[in-house]
């Protein structure tokens, strides 16, 4: 019996899966290095040096990340130390996004002053004002990458960086166990 021809969708999914695997495999050492750098920086006494950002730039990106994953009943991006993960990502596996970040950091003050003419820096705005600025730039590639890097840093394995004190894992209910005992699904909760 002949196999049915693969659909275009199956071909695309297979191709993308392969391309993603190749990218991930080729970038894996850099990703681990970024996580390790973030872990050390987040665990330091707060005087960690940035590799890509200036302290002023880091303050702006950290303010953005803190609005993407805010602190409320649970710790947010600031407590997870995602700024150190983002800094290292831009110095290693995502270095090709440096110009995007630099352009975004140059455009951010203009958008901030456009919406709030008497304002200073984005990081000095009130939370509702910051949200208004971010809403105005949310469709830009700059914001998309800040959001992506924030989520990556928030949910990263703390062993490699980001997710300081497992705040991201606690938020989503992930249990950090070296090995899991079967059964592995939701159905074991009914016992």
N, C-alpha and C positions, 0 to 999 in steps of 0.2 A: 504494500500500500504506500503510495507516495505521500510525503509530508506536504501540507498546504504551504504555499508561498508566504513568507513573512510579510506582514503588513508594514506600511511606511512607519506607523507609530512604533511597532516593535523594533524596527531598524533604528529609528531615532533614539529610542530609550536605550537600546543596546550600545549605540555609538556614544551617547552622552555618558552612560555609565562607564564605558571604557575610557573616554577622555577624562572624566573626573578622577577615575582611579589612577591614570597616568600622572595627572597633575598632582594629586595628593601624594603619590609615591615619590615623585621628584621633589616635592616641597617638604616632605615629612621631617627631615633633619632641621630645616629652618623653622618649621612650625613648633617643633619640640624646643628648640633654642629660644623662641619667642616666649613660650609658656614658662620655661625655666627662668628667663630674665624677669618676667612679670612676677613670678613667685618670689624671687629674691627681693625685688623692688618693693612689692606689697608688704613683705615681712620686715622691711628695714624700718629704721626710725623716722622715716618720712623725708630723709635727705638724699634719696636715690637720685642719681643723675639721669637725665633723659638722653637718649642717643639721637633722636630725630627732632623732637620738639624743643623749643625754648620754654622756659617756665611760664611765660605769658601765653604761648600757644597751647601748652598743656592745660592751663587753667580754662581756656575757652573750650577745648575738646572735652575736658572733664565735666564742664557745666552742661554741654550738650548731652553727653552720656548720662548724666544725672537726671536729665529730663526724659531720656529714652527709657531708662529703668530707674525710676525715682525711689527714694527712700520713703517708705510709709510704715506699715505695720511690720515690714521686713526690710532688711538692708538692701540698698540699691547698688548701682554701678560704682559709686564712689567708694563704698565700703568694700566692694569686691576687688578694688584696685585695677579696674579695666584700663585706666589711662596708661599704666605700665605695659599692659599687653599690647595696646594699640601702638604705643611708641616703638616697641620692639618689632611688631609686625611690619611697620613702615621702614624699619632698618634691616629687615631680613626678607621673609617670604613674600611680602606685599610691597616691596620697595618701588615697584612700578606705579604705585598709587601715590607716591610722594607729591608729584606735581598737582594731582587732583586735590590733595589735602591743602597744599600751599595756596592754590587758587581759591579754594573754599574759605580758608582762613583770611585771605585778602578780601573776599566778597562779604564775609560775615559782618564786619564793622559797618560797611555801607548799608546793608539791609537793616542792621540794628538802628542806625541813625535815620534811615528812611522811615521806619515805623515809629521810632521814639527819638525825635530830633534833639532833645536835651540830654540824651543818655551818654554814658561812657562806653565801657566794654560790655559785650554780651554777658559775660560771667557776672557782671555787677547788676544786671536787671533782676527784677522780681521774678518769681516762678511763672506767674501768668504772662508776663511780658516775654520771657524766654520761650514759652510755649507758642506765643503768637509769632515770634520770629521763626521758630522751627517749622511751624505750619506753613509759613510763606516760602520756605526753602525745601520742604519735604519731598518734592519731586526731582530734586537735583541729584546728580551722581555723588556729590560730596556728602550729602545727608545719607544717601543709601549706604555708602561705605562706612560712615561713622556708626550708623545703626548696626550694620553687619559686624563690624569689629567690636562694638559694645556687647552684642549678644554672644559672640565667640568668647570674649574675655570673661563674661559673666558666667558662662556655663562650662568653661574649660576645666579640665582635670586640675585640681589644685596642686597636684604633684608637679605639674609643669608650668603653673602660673595662672593668674586670673582667679576668679571664683574663690577669693580669700575666705578662709574658714568655711568653705563649702556653702556659701550663702545662696548661690544659684541652685545647687542641688537640693538644698533644703526647701527652697521655694517651689520646686517642681515635684518634690517628694521622692527624689532619687536616693536609693540606699546604696552607700558605698561599701560593697562587700567584695573581697578578693575572689570568691567563687560563690555561685548561687546554687542552692539545693533545689532539685526538681520538686514539684512542678513550677514552671517559670511564669505562668500567666496569672491573670486576675482570679482565676477559679480557685486558687489555693487560699483565698481570703475567707471562703465560706466554711472552713473547717473548724 
